[in-house]
Amino acid sequence: MSRVVSDRIRALDGYAPGERPSADARVIKLNTNENPYPASPKVVRAVEESLARLHLYPEPMSDGLRRAAASLYGVEPENILVGNGSDELLGLSFKACAPDGGRVAFPVPTYSLYRTLAELAGCEVVTATSLEGRVPPEVVAADADILFLCTPNSPLGYEIPVPELEDVAQRASGLVVIDEAYVDFGGTTALRLIDRFDNVLVLRTLSKSFSLAGARVGLAFGRVDLIRELAKVKDSYNVSRLAQAAGQAALEDPDWMESNASRVVVTRKRVAVALGAMGFAARPSAGNFLWVDCGAFGGRATYEGLRDRGILVRFFDAPALTSGVRVSIGTDADMDRFLTAITDVAKTH
């Protein structure tokens, strides 16, 4: 095997997604920021109707989905590239914009896939710690080929104000990727920046607010020439026929998404208040999750205690994160069980 796989790949840890229980496990899964509510019924009908055409390749550029997204977000279809989740679009940015031995930069803590993709591409990584809505000057001054900014930030939940993003775009020497995976849960979009800057790429995913995590549909917004170049490095048929049908139907029913997102926000606020009353510090969040500082209990002990009680949350064994856990917002019933369980965990310490 050592002669087949490169030393660089063998040295990588790889991206570690949240734990997935077995299908028959009786647990509440609050560790991967999935939407607890189902996708629009229109999505189900669209997928069912597309089954009869599975013998045909899908549209290479997901044209119907692009038109639906363009109509919803007030841009042209040519400003949009559709991906197999926004993760694929992140990967395409490396292929197109980060030459071998290039440099990428981002504030930490953040989405850990950025580092994994950088290591896969053989890029130098420049980071600086930020626990609030500002971009560290070291990141902006890194002369990076790609600068990644996740807003709302995961796992901490803070937003980077749009004027700050605008300032970064003016000063950055390379591509600025603004990852808005969670923006529909209370964030402010920076989508208007693509009209002003040719180095800005705004990413969205339908996995979270549109309840399509199982379909894998992502959207990249940028200047027409930038989108055209990114399209050169994607797979020929990168988004399946079923995913295109699901994504288009979801985008054509934004009221369903907004209703579910509002429910999540109401529950998030209620749970944050309840945690505060228990002595836990839940950071303000614009995502469908809360970062909960567990104080003297520590993040790992809290994670393990909740897991023993049938509740899965996310623990990150990384600097600045070991004191807490990230908790996805589930249904009200799910969160009531979570609150009962974390109360019980606290009593055992």
Residue pairs with C-beta under 8 A, 6 or more apart in sequence:
2 10
8 119
8 122
9 120
12 116
12 119
12 120
13 116
14 116
15 112
15 113
15 116
16 112
17 32
18 31
18 32
18 312
18 314
19 31
19 312
20 29
20 32
21 27
21 29
21 312
26 310
27 310
27 311
27 312
28 310
28 311
28 312
28 330
28 334
28 337
28 338
29 312
29 328
29 330
30 311
30 312
30 313
30 327
30 328
30 329
30 330
30 334
30 338
31 312
31 313
31 314
31 326
31 328
32 213
32 314
32 328
33 154
33 182
33 208
33 287
33 288
33 289
33 326
33 328
34 207
34 208
34 213
34 328
35 207
35 208
35 209
35 210
35 211
35 213
35 260
35 264
35 288
36 264
36 329
36 330
36 331
36 334
37 211
37 260
37 263
37 264
37 331
38 211
39 210
39 211
39 212
39 246
39 250
39 256
40 211
40 249
40 250
40 253
40 256
40 257
41 256
42 249
42 250
42 252
42 253
42 256
43 212
43 246
43 249
43 250
43 253
45 249
46 245
46 246
46 248
46 249
47 242
47 245
47 246
47 249
49 245
50 241
50 242
50 244
50 245
51 242
53 241
54 241
54 242
56 241
57 237
57 241
58 237
58 239
58 240
58 241
58 244
59 244
60 236
60 237
61 81
61 82
61 231
62 82
62 239
62 244
62 247
63 77
64 244
64 248
65 82
65 217
65 239
65 244
65 247
65 248
65 251
66 77
66 80
66 82
67 77
68 247
68 248
68 251
68 252
69 75
69 77
69 80
69 82
69 219
69 251
70 76
70 77
70 79
70 80
71 251
72 251
72 252
72 254
73 191
73 221
75 191
75 194
75 221
76 224
78 224
78 227
78 228
79 194
79 221
79 222
79 223
79 224
79 227
80 219
80 220
80 221
80 227
81 89
81 92
81 219
81 220
81 222
81 227
81 230
81 231
81 234
82 217
82 218
82 219
82 220
82 238
82 239
82 244
82 247
83 89
83 92
83 217
83 218
83 219
83 220
83 234
83 238
83 239
84 216
84 217
84 218
84 238
84 239
84 240
84 243
85 205
85 207
85 216
85 217
85 218
86 179
86 181
86 203
86 204
86 205
86 207
86 218
86 219
86 220
87 113
87 218
88 216
88 218
88 234
88 238
89 203
89 218
89 219
89 220
89 230
90 113
90 114
90 117
90 148
90 177
90 179
90 203
91 117
92 220
92 230
92 233
92 234
93 146
93 175
93 177
93 201
93 230
94 104
94 117
94 118
94 120
94 121
94 123
94 146
95 121
95 233
96 229
96 230
96 232
96 233
97 145
97 146
97 174
97 175
98 104
98 118
98 121
98 123
98 145
98 146
99 145
100 121
100 122
101 122
101 123
101 124
102 121
102 123
102 124
102 144
102 145
102 146
103 123
103 124
103 125
103 126
103 142
103 143
103 144
103 145
104 114
104 118
104 123
104 124
104 125
104 126
104 144
104 145
104 146
104 147
104 148
105 125
105 126
105 127
105 138
105 139
105 140
105 142
105 144
105 146
105 147
105 148
106 114
106 125
106 127
106 139
106 147
106 148
106 149
106 150
107 127
107 128
107 129
107 130
107 135
107 136
107 139
107 149
107 153
108 127
108 128
108 129
108 130
108 318
108 319
108 320
109 129
109 153
109 155
109 156
109 316
109 318
109 319
109 320
109 321
110 148
110 150
110 153
110 154
111 148
111 150
111 154
111 179
111 181
112 316
112 318
114 148
114 150
115 125
118 124
118 125
119 125
123 145
126 138
126 139
126 142
126 144
127 139
128 136
128 137
128 138
128 139
129 136
129 319
129 320
130 136
130 139
131 156
131 158
131 320
132 158
133 151
133 153
133 158
133 159
133 160
133 161
133 164
134 160
134 164
135 149
135 160
135 164
135 165
135 168
139 147
140 147
140 168
140 171
140 172
143 173
143 174
144 172
144 173
144 174
145 174
145 175
146 174
146 175
146 176
146 177
147 168
147 172
147 174
147 175
147 176
147 177
148 177
148 179
149 160
149 165
149 168
149 176
149 177
149 178
149 179
150 179
150 181
151 158
151 159
151 160
151 165
151 178
151 179
151 180
151 183
151 187
151 190
152 158
152 159
152 180
152 182
152 183
152 185
152 186
152 187
152 285
152 286
152 287
153 159
153 160
153 287
154 181
154 182
154 287
154 289
154 326
155 289
155 291
155 314
155 316
155 321
155 326
156 283
156 285
156 291
157 283
157 284
157 285
157 286
157 287
157 289
157 290
157 291
158 283
158 284
158 285
158 286
159 187
159 188
159 286
161 188
162 188
162 189
162 190
162 192
162 193
165 176
165 178
165 190
165 193
166 190
166 193
166 196
168 176
169 176
169 193
169 196
169 197
169 199
169 200
170 197
172 199
174 199
175 199
175 200
175 201
176 197
176 199
176 200
176 201
177 201
177 203
178 190
178 193
178 200
178 201
178 202
178 203
179 203
180 187
180 189
180 190
180 191
180 202
180 203
180 204
181 203
181 204
181 205
181 207
181 208
182 208
182 209
182 286
182 287
182 288
182 289
183 189
183 204
183 286
184 208
184 209
184 257
184 258
184 261
185 208
185 209
185 261
185 264
185 265
185 268
185 286
185 287
185 288
186 265
186 285
186 286
186 287
187 286
187 287
189 202
190 200
190 202
191 202
191 221
193 200
193 202
194 200
194 201
194 202
194 221
194 222
194 223
197 223
198 223
198 225
198 226
199 226
200 222
200 223
201 220
201 221
201 222
201 226
201 230
202 220
202 221
202 222
203 218
203 219
203 220
203 221
204 218
204 219
204 221
205 217
205 218
205 219
206 212
206 215
206 217
206 218
206 219
206 246
206 247
206 250
206 251
207 213
207 215
207 216
207 217
207 218
208 288
209 257
209 260
209 261
209 288
210 217
210 247
210 250
210 251
210 257
211 250
211 257
211 260
212 243
212 246
212 247
212 250
215 242
215 243
215 246
215 247
216 239
216 243
217 239
217 243
217 244
217 246
217 247
217 250
220 227
220 230
222 230
239 247
250 256
250 257
261 288
264 288
264 329
267 329
267 330
267 331
267 332
267 335
268 285
268 288
268 289
268 290
268 329
270 332
270 335
271 282
271 290
271 327
271 329
271 335
271 338
271 339
272 282
272 284
272 285
272 290
274 339
275 281
275 282
275 290
275 292
275 339
275 342
276 282
278 339
278 342
278 343
278 346
279 295
279 346
280 292
280 293
280 294
280 295
280 342
280 346
281 292
281 293
281 295
282 290
282 291
282 292
282 293
283 290
283 291
283 292
283 293
285 291
288 328
288 329
289 326
289 327
289 328
289 329
290 326
290 327
290 329
291 324
291 325
291 326
291 327
292 302
292 324
292 325
292 326
292 327
293 323
293 324
294 301
294 302
294 323
294 324
294 325
295 323
296 349
297 305
297 345
297 346
297 349
298 322
298 323
299 315
299 316
299 321
299 322
299 323
299 324
299 325
300 315
300 317
300 322
301 345
301 349
302 313
302 315
302 324
302 325
302 342
302 345
303 313
303 314
303 315
303 325
305 341
305 342
305 344
305 345
305 348
306 312
306 313
306 325
306 338
306 341
306 342
306 345
307 313
309 341
309 344
309 345
310 337
310 341
311 337
311 338
311 341
311 342
313 325
313 326
313 327
313 328
313 338
314 325
314 326
314 327
314 328
315 325
316 322
316 326
327 338
329 335
330 338
